[in-house]
Amino acid sequence: MLAARFAEVVLPHLGDALSLARWLTGNAADAEDVVQEACLKAHAGIAGFAGGNSRAWLLTIVRNASYTWMARNRPRAVVAVGDLADLDDVSPPPDKDADSPEAALIAKANSAAVEAAIARLPDVFRETLVLRDINGLSYREIAAMLGVPQGTVMSRLARARGLLMTDIGGRHEPA
């Protein structure tokens, strides 16, 4: 019974869980450890899941597990910026109708620049941006996850997008 409920509630969202953990921890290996811990916690608490948005429920567990794992395993002075290998997994495949190999290379470089700029955002802005723009959660779901008002989610998202645009725009201006 619990195994079937776990399969129904948790398993469909493992990709999103791994994606969020990657963004929060900064690399794939740590993200896999976090998702494993989160799945154990989700399995232990599946009987208490009252229904509703199972994706948001699991991502809340992953978020909390990420911060717990980082507090236990990383010195506070370390700032994670991600693995370059992760960019290959996240970048979309080159467009088959691209004009040339150069166009595909430029598209990949642009994607890498956006990924790197997101990784440089302060934690509170990065997690809000990832939850909304990458994982597609609603303002209400994010507010419930983070324990803040919806207005705070909106302002953090606006600030994150502004910082992202400034970062990307500032790096592409002529010297």
C-alpha positions, -999 to 999 in steps of 0.1 A, spaced: 0 0 0 27 25 10 50 14 -18 22 20 -44 14 54 -29 51 63 -29 53 53 -66 22 74 -74 31 105 -54 69 107 -56 83 88 -86 67 110 -113 86 140 -99 121 127 -94 134 146 -124 122 179 -110 136 169 -76 170 162 -91 169 195 -110 161 215 -80 187 197 -59 213 204 -87 205 241 -86 207 243 -49 238 222 -43 257 232 -74 266 198 -88 251 165 -99 268 142 -74 257 162 -43 222 165 -59 219 127 -62 228 124 -25 202 150 -15 175 134 -36 182 100 -21 178 115 14 147 133 3 132 101 -10 138 84 23 121 112 41 92 112 16 88 74 20 88 78 58 62 106 56 40 93 27 13 82 51 10 118 63 6 132 27 -30 144 27 -33 149 -11 -30 181 -31 1 190 -51 24 161 -48 51 179 -68 52 208 -45 52 185 -15 82 166 -28 101 197 -38 96 211 -3 112 180 11 141 183 -15 146 219 -6 148 212 31 171 182 25 194 203 3 199 229 30 203 203 57 228 183 36 248 215 27 250 226 64 263 192 73 287 187 44 301 220 33 320 247 51 302 280 51 330 297 31 325 274 1 304 288 -27 291 263 -52 289 274 -88 281 241 -104 298 215 -126 306 223 -162 294 187 -170 259 197 -158 256 222 -186 256 193 -211 226 177 -194 206 209 -192 214 226 -225 188 219 -252 201 200 -282 212 221 -312 184 230 -336 184 207 -365 176 236 -388 204 257 -375 223 276 -402 257 262 -393 278 246 -367 288 281 -356 251 289 -348 249 258 -327 280 267 -308 268 302 -302 235 288 -289 253 265 -265 276 293 -253 245 315 -246 229 287 -227 261 282 -207 262 319 -199 226 319 -186 233 288 -165 264 304 -150 246 336 -143 218 318 -125 244 299 -104 259 333 -94 226 346 -80 223 348 -42 206 317 -27 172 333 -20 169 347 -54 183 316 -72 159 292 -54 129 315 -62 139 318 -98 145 281 -102 112 271 -85 92 295 -107 109 297 -141 125 262 -143 102 240 -122 70 260 -130 56 263 -95 29 289 -87 36 319 -65 13 304 -39 32 270 -39 65 288 -37 53 310 -8 41 279 11 74 261 4 95 290 16 72 301 44 70 337 31 42 359 17 33 357 -20 45 393 -23 79 384 -11 80 356 -37 71 381 -64 97 407 -53 124 380 -50 115 368 -85 116 403 -99 149 410 -82 164 377 -94 153 384 -130 168 419 -128 201 406 -114 202 380 -141 196 405 -169 222 428 -155 247 400 -152 241 387 -187 239 421 -202 270 434 -185 291 404 -197 282 410 -233 289 447 -236 320 457 -256 350 466 -235 
